[in-house]
Amino acid sequence: MINYKSLICEETAYFTVGKTFYRPHSKITRDLGVLAAKVYKQTQEKLRVLDVMTGCGVRSIRYYLESDADYIWSNDSNPENKETIEYNLGFILQENKGKISYQNANNIFFECYNNKDYYDLVDVDAFGSPNPYLSTALWATKIGGLIYLTCTDGRTGTGHLPEKCLQVYGSYGRSHPAAQEQVLRLIIGSALQQAATMGLGIEPIFSFFTGQNYRVMLRLLPKINLSLDNYGFLGYCHQCGEYATISYQQLGKSRCYDQEEKQDYNYTISGAMWLGNLHNKEYLKTMKNLAINLKWRKVSDLLSTMINESNFPPYFYTLGEIGRRGKLDIPKRSQLITALENQGFSATITHINPQAIKTNATLKKCIYIALVS
């Protein structure tokens, strides 16, 4: 039985959890989803949401109330959650603005495709990797619409389980200091490749690592945009710590040359993966303005960081790695960024790792500048 007196409040949503799964610390990922959906509604003037793994229904409630969704389809594969879900979402049903189902997510996606019932936002809050639902989720998404993916399995994509990574993503992920960013890029790359098989494209709106889980918001494009420039490999040299992006055409030819030792070394290569920007800067600026108006300070600060890190290479350098390889005390992040900028380089903090920087300088340059600054 539901204890109706024990309602939880998250922004405008009041709900009960019952036996469903609810993680309060994931609120910021729901905040980002709400903002992205709200921007979409303002530009497209329509928002139909398919929340295919709804859990307790908090995301559906917030999309409806805060993103001004016109219609919500909430689905959960566990019919035992029916009492909780229908209590929480009952007001949406009463207003004839949604429906609830209890099916496997893939069945829902195929039903949408067969009925030509496409959605503006498809939220796939999967446990583990989203890839078992990736290709089918695309069939339920409107061209130009958004797909919000969750990954809770970081070990597979960070190089701990490279053979499983090959099985799940069709890519080989190796271990290196920026491996958390690699997971985001593997997810985007998988979506890009799957969309290409359908004659479509993918654009990341934002890519977010919570410290434990990964969330990627994508936009489905009407034309293929997979290319040798944005879909390829990341090389890491364990000898010197430098990174390089490697295209399919360069495989087998790229080696890291150490000028001091006059010797070249093999890169440890991960991929294929997305090598383009992690975020759409202009979209994020609009989301940030909404967050400021809502007085969501934590979210607006996060969006500022994401905006600044949008256009950097597909990796970062940790401060610990700079200190270790340079045989110096770990540099202060703000001082190193300022020193790099004073030398004509671009540099910024990254939301993925608070003890790292993104820059267009080489690791060797970072070490040198940290030593002399």
Helices and strands as residue ranges (DSSP letters): E 8-10, E 13-15, G 24-26, H 27-44, E 48-51, H 58-66, E 71-75, G 79-81, H 82-88, H 90-94, E 98-101, H 105-114, E 119-124, G 131-133, H 134-139, E 141-151, H 154-157, H 162-169, H 179-197, E 201-209, E 214-221, E 231-236, E 243-246, G 248-250, E 255-258, E 263-266, E 268-274, H 281-293, H 297-308, E 317-318, H 319-326, H 333-342, E 347-349, E 356-359, H 363-372
